[in-house]
Amino acid sequence: MKFLTVNDIRFATIDEGSGPVVVLVHGFPLDHTIWDGQIGPLSQRCRVIAPDLRGFGDTEATPGKVSIEQHADDLAAMLDALGVVEPVVLAGLSMGGYIAFRFYQKYRRRLRGMILCDTRAGADTPQAATGRLESARRVEQEGPRVLADMMLPRMLAPATYNSQPEVVERIQQIILAGNAVGLAAAARGLAERPDFSAMLPEIDCPTLLVVGKHDAISTAAEMGVMARSIRGAKLVAIDGAGHMSPLEQPAEVAAAMEAFILGSAEE
């Protein structure tokens, strides 16, 4: 891990390998280790940057609310701090996908491509936003176990949940190790994120969408609609995976990502 000060916060990030730069952005309420199955293979031919976002993992938290835009700004500043000047492929899982959309809006020139993994373009419904705010309140009062109990069963394909206890345990441990202040701040920001649906037809960089066939949160059908809305986008559906496809089927996700990254580098 590297540690660097970005926007007055001490950030932790993986920075391995050389070649085309890919930035791996984790989801909520997780950290960079969800990409462990991709970091190794990709770093053989790419420079892989996988940060813990503000308030997650080993990166410092800020109280209150952290917006999707703040996360995007942090990523841009982190690239500066790491001396990355060439355009990158930005890969985001779930919340990481929302951040990728905002990064595209603000920093298009810094993107060579996007990988949208188990995510969606739409904003929260009023009911979902209210639920996030309640979750934030409870996490601050009761700790991260609230999120583990609430989210874990829906994050995985039934086959994973029932037959891969090591994956279930790993995700649970990541969540339980989370910073309650950071998790609550991020949840409040997610509740207020904008709707990116209207921008989909305007996206003009190579885009890959990856979805677990059994994703109950960002469904394969929903991501199929999103893929058809982005000019030239490719959709890869992963067998035996739910919302956490990089952890559930790491080799398949790594292969899809590598083919896309190296293919777009040659264009």
Secondary structure, 3 states (H helix, E strand, C coil): CEEEEECCEEEEEEEECCCCEEEEECCCCCCHHHHHHHHHHHCCCCEEEEECCCCCCCCCCCCCCCCHHHHHHHHHHHHHHCCCCCCEEEEEECHHHHHHHHHHHHHHHHEEEEEEECCCCCCCCHHHHHHHHHHHHHHHHHCCHHHHHHHHHHHCCHHHHHHCHHHHHHHHHHHHCCCHHHHHHHHHHHHCCCCCHHHHHHCCCCEEEEEECCCCCCCHHHHHHHHHHCCCCEEEEECCCCCCHHHHCHHHHHHHHHHHHHHHHCC
